[in-house]
Amino acid sequence: MKYLEPIDYQTPEFGDLYDELPLWSAPFGLMLLEHVALRPAITILDVGAGTGFMTIELAQRCGPDALVIAVDPWAAAMQRLTRKLNHLGIQNVRTLVQSAAEIDLPDASVDLIVSNLGINNFDHPEATLQTCFRLAKPAASLFLTTNLVGHMSEFYDAYRSVLLELGLSSQLAALDAHISHRATVDSVTKRLDRAGFKVVNVVTSSFRERFVDGSALLRHNFIRLAFIPAWKSIAPQEAVEATFTALEHRLNALAATAGELSLTIPAACIQAVKPAAM
Ligand SMILES: C[S@@+](CC[C@H](N)C(=O)[O-])C[C@H]1O[C@@H](n2cnc3c(N)ncnc32)[C@H](O)[C@@H]1O
């Protein structure tokens, strides 16, 4: 029996691919895996699959008779997913390197749709949700996770104080708009509703991202990748450096008082279904 054979963890390929997912994705992914409806022999669509840890988990957890279709326009990430699939010998996955809004699969052909930190953060979530609705079989579920308004509120409070301190109160509207672009359970429910899905279950949770201080936060690679571009755009271009210098001081002062910089990340896992009778 093949599964009783030992796995050689000393190969370079094993070392390369052992890290399965971005750490930022992990708490959201664990929520989704805790609640997602697992069944054998189903067709699953992973929307915004990224490097594909959810695809790989579901392909294995649902067994070889299930098919997982991973879709993402990010070619480099999908290449890594393909390497992982080859390395692990997983054959029940199909990859689509394209926008999920344009998937060309038959209507009513998917039993389960998952999206970890995906659809809700896309540029045009409505188009993707319409496609998901078309592809979903009647009674199919869609599970998505997202961070919520309240995300990193400690950071944004500091940003607000700095804008006031620097006489940049004209930028407060931009800050507020940035803060409120995040999802609420209500806004996601309405969005899903508009696409025809009905929300049937919502699980919320909260975790913390901890740093020794603001200097560590602002130099963290994932923060630089995923958050700093939007944070920069809140400040006027000519005042970006002054704003970030003041912000770093402020966050460091907070950390000195509290012993660390702890940022709250509220999260939700939302299940919606396509009504059985249309
Ligand atoms: C925050 S990442 C999440 C990736 C993965 N689900 C995870 O949890 O690690 C969002 C992903 O959505 C993808 N994405 C953005 N727009 C998309 C679209 N229109 N269709 C499909 N995927 C898209 C991005 O390329 C990125 O891989």
The ligand as a MOL file (V3000), in Angstrom:
LIG
                    3D

  0  0  0     0  0            999 V3000
M  V30 BEGIN CTAB
M  V30 COUNTS 27 29 0 0 0
M  V30 BEGIN ATOM
M  V30 1 C -5.3000 37.3340 -0.3340 0
M  V30 2 S -4.9810 36.2430 -1.6680 0 CHG=1
M  V30 3 C -5.6240 34.7260 -1.0140 0
M  V30 4 C -5.0040 33.5180 -1.6670 0
M  V30 5 C -5.3870 32.1840 -1.0270 0
M  V30 6 N -6.8070 31.9290 -1.1140 0
M  V30 7 C -4.9270 32.1440 0.4040 0
M  V30 8 O -5.7740 32.0920 1.2970 0
M  V30 9 O -3.7050 32.1400 0.6400 0 CHG=-1
M  V30 10 C -6.2230 36.6990 -2.8750 0
M  V30 11 C -6.0510 35.9320 -4.1830 0
M  V30 12 O -7.1190 36.2820 -5.0630 0
M  V30 13 C -6.5800 36.3150 -6.3810 0
M  V30 14 N -7.5060 37.0710 -7.2550 0
M  V30 15 C -7.6390 38.4200 -7.3880 0
M  V30 16 N -8.5920 38.7060 -8.3050 0
M  V30 17 C -9.0710 37.5160 -8.7490 0
M  V30 18 C -10.0700 37.1510 -9.6990 0
M  V30 19 N -10.7700 38.0610 -10.3640 0
M  V30 20 N -10.3020 35.8310 -9.8950 0
M  V30 21 C -9.6210 34.8990 -9.2020 0
M  V30 22 N -8.6610 35.1830 -8.3090 0
M  V30 23 C -8.3740 36.4780 -8.0870 0
M  V30 24 C -5.2030 36.9410 -6.1840 0
M  V30 25 O -4.3700 36.7100 -7.2950 0
M  V30 26 C -4.7520 36.2360 -4.9130 0
M  V30 27 O -4.0940 35.0340 -5.1820 0
M  V30 END ATOM
M  V30 BEGIN BOND
M  V30 1 1 1 2
M  V30 2 1 2 3
M  V30 3 1 2 10
M  V30 4 1 3 4
M  V30 5 1 4 5
M  V30 6 1 5 6
M  V30 7 1 5 7
M  V30 8 2 7 8
M  V30 9 1 7 9
M  V30 10 1 10 11
M  V30 11 1 11 12
M  V30 12 1 11 26
M  V30 13 1 12 13
M  V30 14 1 13 14
M  V30 15 1 13 24
M  V30 16 1 14 15
M  V30 17 1 14 23
M  V30 18 2 15 16
M  V30 19 1 16 17
M  V30 20 1 17 18
M  V30 21 2 17 23
M  V30 22 1 18 19
M  V30 23 2 18 20
M  V30 24 1 20 21
M  V30 25 2 21 22
M  V30 26 1 22 23
M  V30 27 1 24 25
M  V30 28 1 24 26
M  V30 29 1 26 27
M  V30 END BOND
M  V30 END CTAB
M  END
